[in-house]
Amino acid sequence: MFIHRNIANLVCSTDLNVMSVINYAVRHLHVKHIIVCGHYGCGGVKAAMTPKDMGLLNPWLRNIRDVYRLHEAELDGVDGDAKYDKLVEFNVLEQARNIIKTAAVQQSYAKYGYPIVHGWVFGFSDGLLKDLEIDFEGQLKAIQKIYNLTTDALEGS
Ligand SMILES: [Zn+2]
């Protein structure tokens, strides 16, 4: 296993660290599966749910606040722990989408049929791992409508 960890399991396209890990794992190690594994009770997600100046953490938490904004109507309809758990799950799904948006994943999948991207959430309280059952093919297709990086950049120009 090749593992990368950060606060609230974020995959940001401008984060050279996580992007290097994904590129190395996909293009050189030829990994068959990529798993974004979040966890319930995540402190990073909790902090993002609190409208407060967190100093240097602001730009990092902003990514999670953006996930909240994407699902605002649904999240505003639930309270307390249910809302918190739901945002943890939405965040994992969004970060999985961010991985699918990369050229490395799209090009490798077009050529070899892997990697497949998965979204999991671990529960420290019950020890269970929840598979969010991402429809990888469906997500890839939806994402490639706008973010398709499998065609040559100069094609047709
Ligand atoms: Zn966490």
Residues whose N, C-alpha, C, O or C-beta is under 5 A from the ligand:
A	BS01	ZN	A8 C42 G43 G44
